[in-house]
Amino acid sequence: MTITLRPEQEKLIAQAMQTGAYQDPHDVIERALEMLRTEDEWLHDNREGIAEKIERAFGQFEGGDFLSAKQSRADMEDRKAAWLRDHSRRWSRCTTFPQRRKMICLRYGGGSQATT
């Protein structure tokens, strides 16, 4: 299979490689496809719950039960702050580097830890 990339896609791949996490463009594409597959699986597994929440939101909106844009932003900021507090000691993201046989995990609030 031959794929032609647009310049902006090539730039994104080059930027990913500059982080040192990837040795070549194939590693970047492999990781991107892995993330896409994981996201697609999550969406498939949660489709019914997502649809129910959307329907409930439309019903609330039609009934006049909704927040203003300002209230909505404030609510989201409060939820984000609470979530970050609750998850401050958990791992936020782990990335495996097969070529180095290491996993790097970044914690919320900074710092990192390497494991093998």
Secondary structure, 3 states (H helix, E strand, C coil): CCCCCCHHHHHHHHHHHHCCCCCCHHHHHHHHHHHHHHHHHHHHHCHHHHHHHHHHHHHHHHCCCCCCHHHHHHHHHHHHHHHHHHCCCCEEEEEEECCCCEEEEEECCCCEEEEC
